[in-house]
């Protein structure tokens, strides 16, 4: 993702947001666990922005998953595949198609 952010057209959304977690996205918010009024407003805005991004860009027809795992003795590859399918089938298929990053 970091490479994609660097080589993507600067006007494309991916150049501005490719990955993160609540801590990295929170930015200037002082406390996530005990927010004051200003922090709560920022958290609400952040949640809205992340939700909008998810709804606008996340679609299972754009998702590629790579898994690397050492299977414990006795575990079958099919078990891992079932776990991956169970985990990632929650991503809706919005039929957005392949995205052009140029």
Contact map, one row per residue, 1 for C-alpha under 8 A:
111110000000000001100000000000000000000000000000000000000000000000000000000000000000000000000000000000
111111000000000001000000000000000000000000000000000000000000000000000000000000000000000000000000000000
111111100000000000000000000000000000000000000000000000000000000000000000000000000000000000000000000000
111111110000011001000000000000000000000000000000000000000000000000000000000000000000000000000000000000
111111110000011111000000000000000000000000000000000000000000000000000000000000000000000000000000000000
011111110000001000000000000000000000000000000000000000000000000000000000000000000000000000000000000000
001111111000001000000000000000000000000000000000000000000000000000000000000000000000000000000000000000
000111111101011000000000000000000000000000000000000000000000000000000000000000000000000000000000000011
000000111111001000000000000000000000000000000000000000000000000000000000000000000000000000000000000011
000000011111101100000000000000000000000000000000000000000000000000000000000000000000000000000000000000
000000001111101000000000000000000000000000000000000000000000000000000000000000000000000000000000000000
000000011111111100000000000000000000000000000000000000000000000000000000000000000000000000000000000010
000000000111111110000000000000000000000000000000000000000000000000000000000000000000000000000000000000
000110010001111111000000000000000000000000000000000000000000000000000000000000000000000000000000000010
000111111111111111000000000000000000000000000000000000000000000000000000000000000000000000000000000000
000010000101111111000000000000000000000000000000000000000000000000000000000000000000000000000000000000
000010000000111111110000000000000000000000000000000000000000000000000000000000000000000000000000000000
110110000000011111110000000000000000000000000000000000000000000000000000000000000000000000000000000000
100000000000000011111000000000000000000000000000000000000000000000000000000000000000000000000000000000
000000000000000011111111100000000000000000000000000000000000000000000000000000000000000000000000000000
000000000000000000111111100000000000000000000000000000000000000000000000000000000000000000000000000000
000000000000000000011111110000000000000000000000000000000000000000000000000000000000000000000000000000
000000000000000000011111111000000000000000000000000000000000000000000000000000000000000000000000000000
000000000000000000011111111000000000000000000000000000000000000000000000000000000000000000000000000000
000000000000000000011111111000000000000000000100000000000000000000000000000000000000000000000000000000
000000000000000000000111111110010000000000100100000000000000000000000000000000000000000000000000000000
000000000000000000000011111110000000000000000000000000000000000000000000000000000000000000000000000000
000000000000000000000000011111000000000000000000000000000000000000000000000000000000000000000000000000
000000000000000000000000011111110010001001100000000000000000000000000000000000000000000000000000000000
000000000000000000000000000111110010001000000000000000000000000000000000000000000000000000000000000000
000000000000000000000000000011111111001000000000000000000000000000000000000000000000000000000000000000
000000000000000000000000010011111110001000100000000000000000000000000000000000000000000000000000000000
000000000000000000000000000000111110000000000000000000000000000000000000000000000000000000000000000000
000000000000000000000000000000111111000000000000000000000000000000000000000000000000000000000000000000
000000000000000000000000000011111111111100000000000000000000000000000000000000000000000000000000000000
000000000000000000000000000000100111111100000000000000000000000000000000000000000000000000000000000000
000000000000000000000000000000000011111110000000000000000000000000000000000000000000000000000000000000
000000000000000000000000000000000011111111000000000000000000000000000000000000000000000000000000000000
000000000000000000000000000011110011111111100000000000000000000000000000000000000000000000000000000000
000000000000000000000000000000000011111111110000000000000000000000000000000000000000000000000000000000
000000000000000000000000000000000000111111111000000000000000000000000000000000000000000000000000000000
000000000000000000000000000010000000011111111100000000000000000000000000000000000000000000000000000000
000000000000000000000000010010010000001111111110000000000000000000000000000000000000000000000000000000
000000000000000000000000000000000000000111111111000000000000000000000000000000000000000000000000000000
000000000000000000000000000000000000000011111111100000000000000000000000000000000000000000000000000000
000000000000000000000000110000000000000001111111110000000000000000000000000000000000000000000000000000
000000000000000000000000000000000000000000111111111000000000000000000000000000000000000000000000000000
000000000000000000000000000000000000000000011111111100000000000000000000000000000000000000000000000000
000000000000000000000000000000000000000000001111111110000000000000000000000000000000000000000000000000
000000000000000000000000000000000000000000000111111111000000000000000000000000000000000000000000000000
000000000000000000000000000000000000000000000011111111100000000000000000000000000000000000000000000000
000000000000000000000000000000000000000000000001111111110000000000000000000000000000000000000000000000
000000000000000000000000000000000000000000000000111111111100000000000000000000000000000000000000000000
000000000000000000000000000000000000000000000000011111111100000000000000000000000000000000000000000000
000000000000000000000000000000000000000000000000001111111100000000000000000000000000000000000000000000
000000000000000000000000000000000000000000000000000111111100000000000000000000000000000000000000000000
000000000000000000000000000000000000000000000000000011111110000000000000000000000000000000000001000000
000000000000000000000000000000000000000000000000000011111111011000000000000000000000000000110100000000
000000000000000000000000000000000000000000000000000000001111111000000000000000000000000000111111000000
000000000000000000000000000000000000000000000000000000000111111000000000000000000000000010111110000000
000000000000000000000000000000000000000000000000000000000011111000000000000000000000000000001111110000
000000000000000000000000000000000000000000000000000000000111111100000000000000000000000000000001111000
000000000000000000000000000000000000000000000000000000000111111110000000000000000000000000000000000000
000000000000000000000000000000000000000000000000000000000000011111000000000000000000000000000000000000
000000000000000000000000000000000000000000000000000000000000001111100000000000000000000000000000000000
000000000000000000000000000000000000000000000000000000000000000111110000000000000000000000000000000000
000000000000000000000000000000000000000000000000000000000000000011111000000000000000000000000000000000
000000000000000000000000000000000000000000000000000000000000000001111100000000000000000000000000000000
000000000000000000000000000000000000000000000000000000000000000000111110000000000000000000000000000000
000000000000000000000000000000000000000000000000000000000000000000011111000000000000000000000000000000
000000000000000000000000000000000000000000000000000000000000000000001111111110000000000000000000000000
000000000000000000000000000000000000000000000000000000000000000000000111111000000000000000000000000000
000000000000000000000000000000000000000000000000000000000000000000000011111000000000000000000000000000
000000000000000000000000000000000000000000000000000000000000000000000011111100000000000000000000000000
000000000000000000000000000000000000000000000000000000000000000000000011111110100000000000000000000000
000000000000000000000000000000000000000000000000000000000000000000000010011111110000000000000000000000
000000000000000000000000000000000000000000000000000000000000000000000010001111111000000000000000000000
000000000000000000000000000000000000000000000000000000000000000000000000000111111100000000000000000000
000000000000000000000000000000000000000000000000000000000000000000000000001111111110000000000000000000
000000000000000000000000000000000000000000000000000000000000000000000000000111111111000000000000000000
000000000000000000000000000000000000000000000000000000000000000000000000000011111111100000000000000000
000000000000000000000000000000000000000000000000000000000000000000000000000001111111110000000000000000
000000000000000000000000000000000000000000000000000000000000000000000000000000111111111000000000000000
000000000000000000000000000000000000000000000000000000000000000000000000000000011111111100000000000000
000000000000000000000000000000000000000000000000000000000000000000000000000000001111111110000000000000
000000000000000000000000000000000000000000000000000000000000000000000000000000000111111111000000000000
000000000000000000000000000000000000000000000000000000000000000000000000000000000011111111000000000000
000000000000000000000000000000000000000000000000000000000000000000000000000000000001111111100000000000
000000000000000000000000000000000000000000000000000000000001000000000000000000000000111111110000000000
000000000000000000000000000000000000000000000000000000000000000000000000000000000000011111110000000000
000000000000000000000000000000000000000000000000000000000111000000000000000000000000000111111000000000
000000000000000000000000000000000000000000000000000000000111000000000000000000000000000011111100000000
000000000000000000000000000000000000000000000000000000000011100000000000000000000000000000111111000000
000000000000000000000000000000000000000000000000000000000111100000000000000000000000000000011111000000
000000000000000000000000000000000000000000000000000000000011100000000000000000000000000000001111100000
000000000000000000000000000000000000000000000000000000001010110000000000000000000000000000001111111000
000000000000000000000000000000000000000000000000000000000000110000000000000000000000000000000011111000
000000000000000000000000000000000000000000000000000000000000110000000000000000000000000000000001111100
000000000000000000000000000000000000000000000000000000000000010000000000000000000000000000000001111110
000000000000000000000000000000000000000000000000000000000000000000000000000000000000000000000000011111
000000011001010000000000000000000000000000000000000000000000000000000000000000000000000000000000001111
000000011000000000000000000000000000000000000000000000000000000000000000000000000000000000000000000111
